[in-house]
Amino acid sequence: MNQLDRTVLLSSTYIKTGMTPQGLYDKCMSLANNLWWSWHPEVINMFRSLDPIRWRHLGHNPIALLQEFTPERLENRINELVLHTRIDQSYRRMREYFHTRPDWAKKYIGVLGSKPVAYFSLEFGVHESVPIYSGGLGVLSGDHIKSASGLGVPLVAVGLFYDQGYFKQHLDESGWQQEEYLDTMVEYLPLKTPLGKDGKTITVCVETRSGKIFARVRQMNVGRVNLYLLDTDLDENSPEDRQLTSRLYGGNVRTRIRQELVSGVGGVRALKALGITPGVYHLNEGHNAFATLEVIREKMHEDGMSFHDAFRQVAQCTVFTTHTPVPAGHDRFDAGLMEEHLGPLRDSLGIAAEQLMELGRVEPYNPHEPFCMTVLGLKLSRYANAVSSLHGHVSRLMWANLWPHRTEEEIPIGHITNGVHVPSWMSWQMKTLFERYLGVNWSQESIDPESWQGVYRIDPGELWETHNALKTMLISFARRRLSRQCRRRGEPDEVIEQTRNLLDPQILTIGFARRFATYKRATIILRDIDRLDKICNNPERPVQFIFAGKAHPADNPGKEFIRAIANLRHDPRFSNRILFIEDYDINVCRHMVQGVDVWLNNPRRPLEASGTSGMKAVLNGGLNLSILDGWWAEAYDGTNGFAIGRGTQHIDESITDERDCQYLYEVLENEVVPLYYEVDEHGLPNAWIKRMMNSFSTLGWRFSAHRMVADYVINTYLPAAGGVSCKMPAH
Ligand SMILES: *Cc1c(COP(=O)(O)O)cnc(C)c1O
């Protein structure tokens, strides 16, 4: 290039951006400051390319990354990579996103326009760099608000700000789970301090019989949705209460009721201080059900209503979602804890202690029954739902005693099956392939079944190639993580060296990752270890497994399961066939669901309310192999994945477990493995690829969070807000 050309090129870049280094830096920062970036691969790739190694080390946190640059260094780097246009385009797309109203919203949101939905959840899993979630419930909340943003549903979200979040997991030499809590680098989170109507920062106060708890309100922006997070780490609080919101699910039952008091009652007060008047309250799980009592109090004090009238009005605008049939998943508090924490609020409601307890009891007059948050949620909502069709049935039976004179069909608990946020979980490689065959107008966000039928037009060879590229990326990721795990444990160099060659991209790869609760039966496949050996080490048709997942810190049986799997690495039959990736989080999940051939799920039916990780695998060409429980009970049609067993259970758990274990081996040996290795002369497993296409076309739109949020709007939010009245989906 001659001098003249170079000058022209440089000045044209300058003219195009017309920006000072500081201006450019600010533009990048504003991209980093709204979590909108986290579901836009072109923005993620832009951040990553600034410094790929630091990007990884900083946990994919763009604010932390940008803070390592001065504006001048950033500009140099951007010039070097010729990123100006991409940054401008991303920035313009983001602005456009905020300034246009989606067509869906124009058509459907009606009365919600003036009174938004307030969505309460104890955790939000938006991205791995914002550690305020523990698992499935949090990721579901994150996906819910992203889709609400995408559809343009007026919604604000309320939760707690945890400065340590959930624990980091690593295993010691014996394979036993160790938990470590790290302080989050708060200055690297996209946090804002919202101001109240009076222009001041907002602190709310909740009185208890044993003193006041103060919480300040923080804010994060997730696309068009404002997420408000309450944080008790304030000078005004006792040292104990300062730590109240440090950890998710840490502490004892007293910590728990105080957290729920802050998020529920404090959350409603925060919205008030922000000048937000919700038209609908959506309680995602019973955790936040105290919010309803505070809204009743507001109505009594401001509108002069009686307790009973306020109660009815609040129930009318409350939507409640229950998430688990496992009894331990429903918080229960004794009368002493209730009086200590709800006493002052109860005084303002003008009701007796016993009357309050009755609101949380299945048998109102049973003095021995503790207060259950789910019962409060059910009594105080006109719209209650479970999270899959089967879970709806199970929940109606589970809570039937609340409506002793009704038959199952008359019990007012419907269902809206969960879904996942497609732009967050579909790899950009797969998205690009779809766009290439179905046109750039093909939208991941479409909930029109028709738009997913185009998958059959994709060339099978290319679909297979894309899938295998993703699988290779998963295997590199697994090797990197295993090497890091071995280094941390101080293992010899030759062991670390071996991790470079772990796994084989040619082999059928099965993933299993979820919370290690014992009912999920992670170890069921180890029951007949010789049979598993034959499956894994069949010379023509081998199989390999990748496991991940955390056990609750107090769940020793769950930790035993982890140990049993992790220690297979010492068994020469499995050392290169079964491995365990530590510290399951959104990042590990993303790699796994995008790269596996098969996603395995074998819970004890019917305890899996929905499950969502299998839906994420669908979006990337993974096939589900699952017990007919949760979402899979309604999703499986015989052609779009594999079923373990026939959707039955025995009253004796051990018989159920033994049968399911046999079913699992049989379906692996007779269906999954043969289908995968049945290839044509070009090496393509055509029947398998057909099944991948069936999976995309029947499940992609149906188990998306956009479909889920649309269902919530039409069947619950609108009628709760006093708009058109619709029925819950038939059950
Ligand atoms: C999606 C997800 C889950 C939920 O998956 P299940 O199928 O319900 O187990 C849990 N944890 C993380 C990190 C996830 O991304």
The ligand as an SDF file (V2000), in Angstrom:
LIG
                    3D

 15 15  0  0  0  0  0  0  0  0999 V2000
  -30.7150  -24.4170   31.7800 C   0  0  0  0  0  0  0  0  0  0  0  0
  -29.9450  -24.5330   33.0330 C   0  0  0  0  0  0  0  0  0  0  0  0
  -30.4330  -25.2940   34.0940 C   0  0  0  0  0  0  0  0  0  0  0  0
  -31.7600  -25.9960   34.0550 C   0  0  0  0  0  0  0  0  0  0  0  0
  -31.6860  -27.2160   33.4440 O   0  0  0  0  0  0  0  0  0  0  0  0
  -32.5570  -28.4660   33.9300 P   0  0  0  0  0  0  0  0  0  0  0  0
  -32.8550  -29.1810   32.6960 O   0  0  0  0  0  0  0  0  0  0  0  0
  -33.7790  -27.9130   34.5790 O   0  0  0  0  0  0  0  0  0  0  0  0
  -31.6820  -29.1870   34.8540 O   0  0  0  0  0  0  0  0  0  0  0  0
  -29.6640  -25.3820   35.2430 C   0  0  0  0  0  0  0  0  0  0  0  0
  -28.4880  -24.7600   35.3550 N   0  0  0  0  0  0  0  0  0  0  0  0
  -27.9830  -24.0170   34.3540 C   0  0  0  0  0  0  0  0  0  0  0  0
  -26.6810  -23.3490   34.5380 C   0  0  0  0  0  0  0  0  0  0  0  0
  -28.6970  -23.8730   33.1610 C   0  0  0  0  0  0  0  0  0  0  0  0
  -28.1900  -23.1200   32.1860 O   0  0  0  0  0  0  0  0  0  0  0  0
  1  2  1  0
  2  3  1  0
  2 14  2  0
  3  4  1  0
  3 10  2  0
  4  5  1  0
  5  6  1  0
  6  7  2  0
  6  8  1  0
  6  9  1  0
 10 11  1  0
 11 12  2  0
 12 13  1  0
 12 14  1  0
 14 15  1  0
M  END
$$$$
